[in-house]
């Protein structure tokens, strides 16, 4: 069990492959059901596993958000532009994955300005980044309850 979540296990399926199985959900055997019922139950199981996984991912993202912002601020202030860019790429990609697209767009604008060497827009973009980051927890927790 990592981070309070049960480890995912592999469960054999009829076609010879495997599918992920969470320790919290009972495995669904398509042999127990016929036709549409099997498809519905299987889809519900996958959906429940996906929702639980996304809720955990969002929770972890929010736990790390302040630290990622601080890293970006610190690296820009210290002039460690390569580390700032790496931190921005991390925040941009994880924000996109959780659905914080407005935040990801601001980070992308800041990163592009950094790559172009246009430091004149840093203050405005950093301010916009901080403002949008303060909105993200409310936006995400409304979608992914944990």
VOLONU-80572 format. One record per residue: residue number from 0; x, y, z of N, C-alpha, C in turn; residue in one letter. Coordinates in pm, 1 decimal. Layout:
! VOLONU-80572
{node NUM, {X, Y, Z}, {X, Y, Z}, {X, Y, Z}, A}
...
END
This chain:
! VOLONU-80572
{node 0, {84.3, -117.5, 0.0}, {0.0, 0.0, 0.0}, {88.5, 123.4, 0.0}, X}
{node 1, {86.4, 202.5, -107.4}, {169.1, 322.3, -119.9}, {81.2, 445.9, -105.2}, X}
{node 2, {126.4, 540.7, -27.4}, {54.0, 665.8, -8.1}, {-89.3, 643.6, 38.8}, X}
{node 3, {-113.4, 540.4, 116.6}, {-247.3, 515.0, 167.0}, {-339.4, 450.2, 66.0}, X}
{node 4, {-289.4, 421.6, -52.6}, {-370.9, 360.0, -156.7}, {-327.0, 215.0, -173.2}, X}
{node 5, {-421.2, 124.4, -197.1}, {-382.1, -13.8, -218.4}, {-304.3, -27.3, -348.7}, X}
{node 6, {-212.1, -119.7, -348.8}, {-133.3, -145.0, -468.9}, {-223.5, -206.0, -575.2}, X}
{node 7, {-196.4, -174.3, -699.6}, {-272.2, -233.6, -808.2}, {-211.2, -368.6, -842.4}, X}
{node 8, {-297.4, -463.9, -866.2}, {-252.3, -596.4, -902.7}, {-302.1, -626.5, -1042.9}, X}
{node 9, {-240.7, -722.7, -1106.6}, {-285.1, -763.5, -1239.0}, {-378.9, -881.7, -1225.1}, X}
{node 10, {-484.8, -880.3, -1302.7}, {-584.2, -987.1, -1301.9}, {-591.5, -1043.5, -1443.1}, X}
{node 11, {-577.6, -1174.7, -1459.2}, {-586.3, -1231.7, -1594.0}, {-727.2, -1214.2, -1651.2}, X}
{node 12, {-734.3, -1193.5, -1781.1}, {-863.0, -1183.9, -1849.8}, {-866.7, -1285.4, -1962.3}, X}
{node 13, {-986.8, -1304.4, -2018.4}, {-1011.7, -1412.2, -2114.1}, {-921.8, -1409.2, -2237.2}, X}
{node 14, {-880.8, -1290.9, -2282.7}, {-801.1, -1285.5, -2405.6}, {-653.2, -1315.1, -2382.9}, X}
{node 15, {-617.8, -1354.5, -2260.9}, {-479.6, -1389.8, -2231.4}, {-398.6, -1274.8, -2177.0}, X}
{node 16, {-457.3, -1153.2, -2174.6}, {-387.6, -1037.2, -2121.3}, {-417.8, -1018.2, -1973.8}, X}
{node 17, {-392.5, -901.0, -1926.4}, {-415.7, -867.2, -1786.4}, {-482.2, -731.0, -1778.3}, X}
{node 18, {-555.6, -708.1, -1668.5}, {-609.7, -576.2, -1641.4}, {-577.4, -542.1, -1496.3}, X}
{node 19, {-572.1, -410.7, -1469.7}, {-542.4, -366.2, -1333.8}, {-659.2, -397.7, -1242.4}, X}
{node 20, {-626.4, -432.0, -1118.4}, {-729.7, -459.2, -1019.4}, {-688.2, -391.5, -890.4}, X}
{node 21, {-776.8, -313.7, -834.5}, {-750.2, -245.1, -709.2}, {-788.2, -336.2, -594.4}, X}
{node 22, {-715.8, -324.9, -484.2}, {-745.9, -404.1, -365.9}, {-879.4, -369.7, -304.1}, X}
{node 23, {-935.4, -251.9, -334.6}, {-1060.3, -209.3, -274.9}, {-1182.9, -263.0, -347.0}, X}
{node 24, {-1169.1, -297.1, -472.4}, {-1284.1, -342.2, -549.0}, {-1278.3, -492.5, -569.2}, X}
{node 25, {-1394.0, -552.7, -566.2}, {-1398.2, -696.2, -591.6}, {-1376.5, -720.1, -739.3}, X}
{node 26, {-1298.6, -820.8, -773.1}, {-1278.4, -848.6, -915.0}, {-1410.4, -889.4, -979.8}, X}
{node 27, {-1430.1, -845.3, -1101.1}, {-1551.5, -879.3, -1173.8}, {-1515.9, -985.5, -1275.6}, X}
{node 28, {-1583.4, -1094.3, -1267.7}, {-1561.4, -1201.1, -1364.3}, {-1671.7, -1194.1, -1468.8}, X}
{node 29, {-1631.8, -1181.2, -1594.2}, {-1732.8, -1175.5, -1699.6}, {-1803.5, -1309.5, -1714.4}, X}
{node 30, {-1746.7, -1415.7, -1655.3}, {-1814.4, -1545.5, -1658.8}, {-1940.1, -1545.8, -1572.1}, X}
{node 31, {-1950.6, -1453.2, -1476.1}, {-2065.8, -1447.4, -1387.4}, {-2185.0, -1381.3, -1453.5}, X}
{node 32, {-2162.6, -1309.2, -1559.8}, {-2269.1, -1232.9, -1622.4}, {-2279.2, -1267.4, -1769.7}, X}
{node 33, {-2389.2, -1230.6, -1828.5}, {-2408.4, -1254.9, -1971.4}, {-2435.9, -1123.3, -2042.3}, X}
{node 34, {-2385.9, -1108.8, -2162.4}, {-2419.9, -997.9, -2249.9}, {-2394.1, -860.5, -2193.3}, X}
{node 35, {-2496.2, -775.7, -2201.4}, {-2483.5, -636.0, -2164.0}, {-2453.0, -616.8, -2016.3}, X}
{node 36, {-2506.4, -703.0, -1930.4}, {-2480.9, -689.5, -1786.9}, {-2331.2, -697.3, -1758.9}, X}
{node 37, {-2262.8, -785.7, -1827.4}, {-2118.3, -799.5, -1806.5}, {-2045.7, -672.9, -1849.6}, X}
{node 38, {-2084.7, -616.0, -1960.3}, {-2021.2, -495.2, -2010.4}, {-2046.2, -379.8, -1914.2}, X}
{node 39, {-2167.2, -364.8, -1864.3}, {-2201.6, -256.1, -1772.8}, {-2123.1, -268.5, -1642.1}, X}
{node 40, {-2121.3, -387.8, -1585.8}, {-2049.9, -408.2, -1460.1}, {-1900.7, -384.2, -1479.1}, X}
{node 41, {-1845.1, -432.0, -1588.8}, {-1703.0, -412.1, -1616.6}, {-1672.5, -263.4, -1632.8}, X}
{node 42, {-1755.8, -191.1, -1705.0}, {-1735.9, -47.3, -1724.5}, {-1747.0, 27.1, -1592.1}, X}
{node 43, {-1839.4, -14.2, -1506.4}, {-1855.1, 50.1, -1376.0}, {-1730.4, 27.8, -1290.1}, X}
{node 44, {-1674.2, -90.4, -1296.7}, {-1553.4, -121.2, -1219.8}, {-1436.3, -36.8, -1268.5}, X}
{node 45, {-1418.6, -30.1, -1398.9}, {-1310.2, 49.6, -1456.3}, {-1330.2, 196.4, -1420.4}, X}
{node 46, {-1454.7, 244.4, -1428.8}, {-1484.2, 383.0, -1396.3}, {-1454.1, 412.8, -1249.2}, X}
{node 47, {-1492.0, 322.7, -1160.0}, {-1465.4, 341.7, -1016.7}, {-1315.0, 342.4, -989.6}, X}
{node 48, {-1241.4, 253.5, -1054.2}, {-1096.6, 250.2, -1037.9}, {-1033.5, 378.3, -1091.0}, X}
{node 49, {-1080.4, 424.5, -1206.6}, {-1028.8, 547.9, -1265.8}, {-1057.5, 666.6, -1174.6}, X}
{node 50, {-1180.3, 676.2, -1123.7}, {-1216.4, 787.3, -1035.1}, {-1131.2, 788.3, -908.7}, X}
{node 51, {-1108.6, 672.6, -851.0}, {-1026.4, 664.0, -729.8}, {-882.7, 703.8, -760.2}, X}
{node 52, {-832.2, 659.4, -874.1}, {-695.6, 692.5, -912.5}, {-682.4, 843.1, -940.4}, X}
{node 53, {-778.8, 900.4, -1009.5}, {-773.7, 1043.7, -1038.7}, {-787.5, 1127.0, -911.3}, X}
{node 54, {-873.6, 1084.1, -819.9}, {-888.1, 1157.3, -693.4}, {-755.3, 1158.4, -618.4}, X}
{node 55, {-685.6, 1048.0, -619.3}, {-555.9, 1040.2, -551.5}, {-452.3, 1127.1, -622.7}, X}
{node 56, {-453.6, 1125.9, -754.7}, {-360.4, 1206.9, -832.5}, {-384.5, 1355.2, -805.5}, X}
{node 57, {-511.3, 1396.5, -803.0}, {-545.3, 1536.4, -774.4}, {-501.6, 1573.0, -633.4}, X}
{node 58, {-525.9, 1485.2, -538.8}, {-484.1, 1509.3, -400.9}, {-332.2, 1530.7, -393.8}, X}
{node 59, {-256.3, 1444.7, -457.9}, {-109.9, 1457.7, -459.7}, {-67.0, 1586.6, -530.7}, X}
{node 60, {-133.4, 1618.3, -641.5}, {-103.6, 1740.5, -716.1}, {-121.8, 1862.7, -626.2}, X}
{node 61, {-234.5, 1867.9, -555.4}, {-262.3, 1981.7, -467.9}, {-163.9, 1988.8, -351.2}, X}
{node 62, {-123.8, 1872.8, -299.4}, {-24.1, 1870.5, -191.8}, {109.6, 1930.7, -236.7}, X}
{node 63, {143.3, 1914.8, -363.6}, {272.1, 1960.8, -416.3}, {266.8, 2098.2, -482.6}, X}
{node 64, {147.1, 2153.0, -500.6}, {131.9, 2276.8, -577.3}, {211.6, 2392.7, -517.6}, X}
{node 65, {198.5, 2417.2, -389.1}, {271.3, 2528.6, -327.0}, {422.5, 2512.4, -340.3}, X}
{node 66, {469.1, 2390.8, -322.4}, {613.2, 2364.1, -334.1}, {661.8, 2389.2, -477.3}, X}
{node 67, {582.3, 2350.0, -575.0}, {621.3, 2372.6, -714.9}, {625.5, 2520.9, -748.2}, X}
{node 68, {527.2, 2596.3, -696.8}, {526.5, 2741.0, -718.8}, {647.8, 2806.5, -653.0}, X}
{node 69, {677.2, 2764.3, -531.6}, {792.9, 2818.9, -460.4}, {922.6, 2790.0, -535.7}, X}
{node 70, {934.6, 2671.1, -589.7}, {1053.7, 2635.4, -667.6}, {1067.2, 2726.7, -788.9}, X}
{node 71, {956.9, 2751.2, -858.5}, {961.7, 2839.8, -975.5}, {1004.9, 2979.4, -933.0}, X}
{node 72, {942.9, 3032.1, -827.8}, {979.8, 3165.4, -777.3}, {1128.2, 3170.9, -740.4}, X}
{node 73, {1172.1, 3074.2, -663.5}, {1310.0, 3072.3, -614.2}, {1409.8, 3062.8, -728.9}, X}
{node 74, {1385.5, 2973.3, -821.9}, {1480.5, 2954.1, -932.6}, {1486.1, 3076.4, -1023.3}, X}
{node 75, {1370.4, 3141.4, -1045.3}, {1371.8, 3264.1, -1125.4}, {1448.7, 3374.6, -1053.6}, X}
{node 76, {1425.5, 3387.0, -923.2}, {1493.5, 3489.9, -842.9}, {1643.6, 3465.6, -837.3}, X}
{node 77, {1681.9, 3338.5, -821.6}, {1823.8, 3303.3, -812.4}, {1894.1, 3305.4, -948.3}, X}
{node 78, {1817.8, 3314.4, -1055.3}, {1876.8, 3313.8, -1188.2}, {1910.5, 3175.0, -1239.1}, X}
{node 79, {1859.8, 3071.2, -1171.9}, {1881.9, 2932.7, -1217.0}, {1771.8, 2899.9, -1317.8}, X}
{node 80, {1788.3, 2950.0, -1438.5}, {1682.7, 2943.7, -1538.6}, {1655.5, 2802.6, -1589.7}, X}
{node 81, {1758.3, 2720.2, -1593.3}, {1736.9, 2582.3, -1636.5}, {1648.1, 2508.2, -1535.4}, X}
{node 82, {1677.9, 2524.2, -1407.1}, {1596.2, 2460.3, -1303.8}, {1455.4, 2519.4, -1302.4}, X}
{node 83, {1443.7, 2649.2, -1329.5}, {1311.7, 2712.7, -1337.0}, {1231.3, 2652.0, -1451.1}, X}
{node 84, {1296.1, 2631.2, -1564.1}, {1226.0, 2572.7, -1678.9}, {1180.7, 2429.6, -1648.9}, X}
{node 85, {1264.9, 2351.8, -1584.7}, {1228.2, 2214.6, -1548.0}, {1107.7, 2216.2, -1453.4}, X}
{node 86, {1109.2, 2305.6, -1355.4}, {997.2, 2317.1, -1261.9}, {869.6, 2358.5, -1334.4}, X}
{node 87, {883.5, 2447.5, -1431.8}, {767.3, 2491.2, -1509.7}, {711.7, 2377.3, -1594.8}, X}
{node 88, {799.1, 2300.8, -1656.3}, {753.8, 2186.1, -1736.2}, {677.6, 2085.8, -1650.1}, X}
{node 89, {727.4, 2062.2, -1530.4}, {661.1, 1970.0, -1438.5}, {522.5, 2021.1, -1400.4}, X}
{node 90, {514.8, 2147.5, -1363.1}, {385.9, 2204.9, -1323.6}, {290.7, 2213.6, -1442.4}, X}
{node 91, {341.7, 2248.4, -1557.3}, {257.6, 2257.9, -1677.4}, {196.1, 2122.8, -1712.8}, X}
{node 92, {277.9, 2018.9, -1714.8}, {226.6, 1887.7, -1754.5}, {130.6, 1829.9, -1650.4}, X}
{node 93, {164.1, 1841.6, -1523.1}, {74.3, 1786.7, -1420.8}, {-55.1, 1867.0, -1413.6}, X}
{node 94, {-49.2, 1997.3, -1435.8}, {-170.4, 2079.4, -1436.8}, {-261.2, 2038.8, -1552.3}, X}
{node 95, {-202.7, 2012.0, -1665.7}, {-280.3, 1965.8, -1780.5}, {-346.8, 1832.1, -1749.4}, X}
{node 96, {-274.5, 1741.6, -1686.8}, {-329.1, 1609.3, -1655.9}, {-447.2, 1613.8, -1559.6}, X}
{node 97, {-445.8, 1706.6, -1463.2}, {-555.6, 1711.6, -1366.4}, {-669.2, 1801.4, -1412.3}, X}
{node 98, {-651.3, 1872.6, -1522.4}, {-756.9, 1958.1, -1573.3}, {-746.0, 2103.1, -1531.8}, X}
{node 99, {-633.2, 2143.3, -1475.7}, {-610.7, 2283.5, -1439.3}, {-550.8, 2354.4, -1560.4}, X}
{node 100, {-631.0, 2363.9, -1666.5}, {-579.9, 2410.4, -1795.4}, {-542.8, 2558.2, -1795.0}, X}
{node 101, {-615.0, 2640.3, -1719.8}, {-580.1, 2782.9, -1714.6}, {-443.2, 2801.9, -1651.2}, X}
{node 102, {-417.9, 2727.4, -1545.4}, {-287.0, 2734.2, -1480.7}, {-178.4, 2684.4, -1575.9}, X}
{node 103, {-205.4, 2575.3, -1644.2}, {-108.1, 2520.3, -1739.1}, {-76.4, 2621.6, -1849.5}, X}
{node 104, {-177.0, 2695.7, -1895.9}, {-154.3, 2795.0, -2001.9}, {-65.3, 2909.2, -1952.6}, X}
{node 105, {-86.3, 2952.2, -1828.6}, {-2.9, 3059.9, -1774.2}, {140.9, 3011.8, -1757.4}, X}
{node 106, {156.5, 2890.6, -1707.1}, {291.7, 2835.0, -1691.6}, {358.9, 2824.2, -1828.5}, X}
{node 107, {284.6, 2781.8, -1928.1}, {339.1, 2769.3, -2063.4}, {384.6, 2906.8, -2114.9}, X}
{node 108, {304.8, 3011.0, -2092.9}, {342.9, 3145.8, -2135.9}, {470.6, 3190.4, -2065.6}, X}
{node 109, {479.3, 3162.7, -1936.7}, {599.0, 3199.4, -1860.2}, {720.9, 3122.9, -1911.4}, X}
{node 110, {702.2, 2994.0, -1939.1}, {813.0, 2911.7, -1988.1}, {860.2, 2958.8, -2125.6}, X}
{node 111, {766.1, 2992.0, -2213.4}, {801.8, 3040.6, -2347.6}, {877.0, 3173.6, -2336.3}, X}
{node 112, {830.7, 3262.0, -2246.9}, {901.3, 3388.8, -2224.9}, {1042.7, 3363.8, -2174.7}, X}
{node 113, {1056.4, 3266.4, -2087.0}, {1188.2, 3231.1, -2033.7}, {1280.4, 3183.1, -2145.7}, X}
{node 114, {1230.1, 3094.4, -2228.9}, {1310.2, 3039.1, -2339.0}, {1350.3, 3149.3, -2437.6}, X}
{node 115, {1259.3, 3243.0, -2460.7}, {1288.4, 3353.2, -2553.0}, {1378.1, 3459.9, -2491.3}, X}
{node 116, {1394.9, 3453.4, -2359.9}, {1476.6, 3553.3, -2292.3}, {1402.4, 3682.4, -2264.3}, X}
{node 117, {1271.7, 3680.0, -2269.4}, {1188.3, 3798.9, -2247.9}, {1148.6, 3807.7, -2100.6}, X}
{node 118, {1236.6, 3863.8, -2020.2}, {1211.3, 3873.0, -1876.4}, {1117.8, 3987.6, -1839.8}, X}
{node 119, {1087.4, 4074.1, -1933.3}, {1003.2, 4190.0, -1903.5}, {861.3, 4149.5, -1861.5}, X}
{node 120, {814.1, 4036.6, -1909.8}, {677.9, 3993.0, -1876.4}, {673.7, 3900.5, -1754.0}, X}
{node 121, {787.7, 3865.9, -1696.6}, {790.6, 3777.3, -1579.4}, {702.1, 3826.1, -1465.0}, X}
{node 122, {712.5, 3953.4, -1423.6}, {631.8, 3995.8, -1308.7}, {481.5, 3975.4, -1330.2}, X}
{node 123, {431.4, 4013.1, -1447.6}, {288.2, 3997.8, -1475.5}, {248.4, 3850.5, -1481.1}, X}
{node 124, {331.0, 3769.7, -1545.3}, {298.1, 3627.4, -1556.6}, {309.5, 3555.5, -1421.9}, X}
{node 125, {408.3, 3590.7, -1342.8}, {421.7, 3528.5, -1211.0}, {302.5, 3567.5, -1122.9}, X}
{node 126, {259.1, 3692.7, -1132.2}, {141.2, 3736.3, -1057.4}, {17.1, 3658.4, -1103.5}, X}
{node 127, {-0.6, 3644.8, -1234.2}, {-113.7, 3569.0, -1288.7}, {-106.3, 3422.7, -1245.8}, X}
{node 128, {14.5, 3367.4, -1243.4}, {35.1, 3229.1, -1201.0}, {-9.6, 3210.3, -1056.2}, X}
{node 129, {32.6, 3299.3, -969.1}, {-5.3, 3289.2, -827.6}, {-156.0, 3304.7, -808.9}, X}
{node 130, {-214.9, 3399.8, -880.9}, {-359.2, 3421.6, -869.4}, {-437.6, 3298.9, -915.7}, X}
{node 131, {-398.8, 3243.2, -1028.8}, {-469.4, 3125.5, -1080.1}, {-446.7, 3004.6, -991.1}, X}
{node 132, {-327.2, 2989.7, -937.1}, {-297.4, 2876.3, -848.8}, {-385.8, 2879.0, -724.6}, X}
{node 133, {-421.4, 2997.3, -677.9}, {-508.1, 3005.0, -559.8}, {-650.1, 2958.4, -590.3}, X}
{node 134, {-689.8, 2960.2, -717.7}, {-823.0, 2914.5, -758.1}, {-830.4, 2763.9, -782.5}, X}
{node 135, {-717.4, 2703.4, -810.3}, {-714.5, 2563.1, -853.3}, {-772.3, 2465.6, -750.0}, X}
{node 136, {-738.5, 2474.5, -621.8}, {-794.8, 2376.0, -528.0}, {-947.7, 2372.7, -529.2}, X}
{node 137, {-1011.5, 2487.7, -529.5}, {-1158.1, 2491.8, -533.9}, {-1213.9, 2432.3, -661.3}, X}
{node 138, {-1146.5, 2458.8, -773.3}, {-1191.3, 2404.1, -900.4}, {-1180.9, 2252.6, -904.1}, X}
{node 139, {-1067.7, 2200.0, -860.3}, {-1044.5, 2055.7, -868.6}, {-1121.3, 1978.1, -762.9}, X}
{node 140, {-1129.2, 2030.9, -642.9}, {-1199.6, 1958.2, -538.5}, {-1349.3, 1953.4, -565.2}, X}
{node 141, {-1399.5, 2045.2, -646.3}, {-1539.5, 2038.3, -687.6}, {-1565.4, 1921.8, -781.8}, X}
{node 142, {-1462.5, 1878.3, -850.0}, {-1475.3, 1768.1, -946.1}, {-1432.8, 1635.7, -884.5}, X}
{node 143, {-1321.5, 1637.1, -810.4}, {-1265.7, 1514.5, -753.6}, {-1268.4, 1522.1, -601.5}, X}
{node 144, {-1370.1, 1466.7, -543.2}, {-1380.9, 1461.7, -397.1}, {-1289.8, 1350.5, -346.4}, X}
{node 145, {-1225.0, 1373.7, -231.9}, {-1141.8, 1268.5, -173.3}, {-1155.4, 1267.6, -24.5}, X}
END
